[in-house]
């Protein structure tokens, strides 16, 4: 988190400065780019996948590019599903099927042995081609049943340490303060 | 404006990334700082005033500090009120009195000879003490009568070039795209 003191007592000026600064970064997703290449996540690590995505898009657009790859690592499953988190239940799996498969794999495992962590590797390629790579992790426990409709992926099953609700239940602003993705992005210091 | 491509087609991820990035800068005004010194704008230039404000607050807080000084320069008045814009009608003047004084000073001057410009000098002192100074200007015309309730200062009288409404009438998002302050802040490239 970058903190900046705005040296004014003028409320109208402050409001205006906040509004202007809030718009100094425009984020554009791949949907908005004509003929954006489809990138297969075939790397063996999060870093390889995130780098591949970022490099491909940077090469195509020449614009500063952000990419990330992330996954859920469950200790009782020796770190699986890991980089295969999005297609754990098969190449066309959705979050629901992935969640069902994970619960099945952990059947009979008590809560105290369901430790897991979410990991995110973020890559930023600046205009000059300089590459920055950061990692964020968020530790937690896999719930016995899915709870909550918020978030995505394994969020209905993931109870972050220090809370007794899943990411599916917790307010977005809480998730976005403590999540693996939030930590990785903050470290990039755009 | 910084444009960043987010290399994902996942709408939920994009939403989350936008939300996280939107919070990577926290702006704190002087009101929130205990015993923040009162700074007199006694400099002879915008730059001197903005630098004085930024340096004083940076020295006190040790935190990255933003400051700006700005004013309205009217060609028919040889650049006045300029750095005295906020206290044009006297040391305790408010915007209303300043606007009245400006209209009086331009009495009888036709619209085509009421050219003016808003100028803003912005200063940013980074954590390591490095100083960046930028300037933004916005050209326009002084209206014959005040119009609109938006903005502040001389906004009800300032018609930016290319528009036929005053800053007091134009939507905030338009002002914050074309204004002197927007231009100076964007150049700082936080």
Interface residues (C-beta under 8 A of the other chain):
Chain A: X1 X2 X3 X4 X5 X6 X7 X8 X9 X10 X11 X12 X13 X14 X16 X17 X18 X19 X20 X21 X22 X23 X24 X25 X26 X27 X28 X29 X30 X31 X33 X39 X53 X54 X56 X57 X58 X61 X63 X64 X65 X66 X67 X68 X124 X151 X152 X172 X173 X175 X176 X179 X181 X182 X185 X186 X189 X190
Chain B: X1 X2 X3 X4 X5 X6 X7 X8 X9 X10 X11 X12 X13 X14 X16 X17 X18 X19 X20 X21 X22 X23 X24 X25 X26 X27 X28 X29 X30 X31 X33 X39 X53 X54 X56 X57 X58 X61 X63 X64 X65 X66 X67 X68 X124 X151 X152 X172 X175 X176 X179 X181 X182 X185 X186 X189 X190
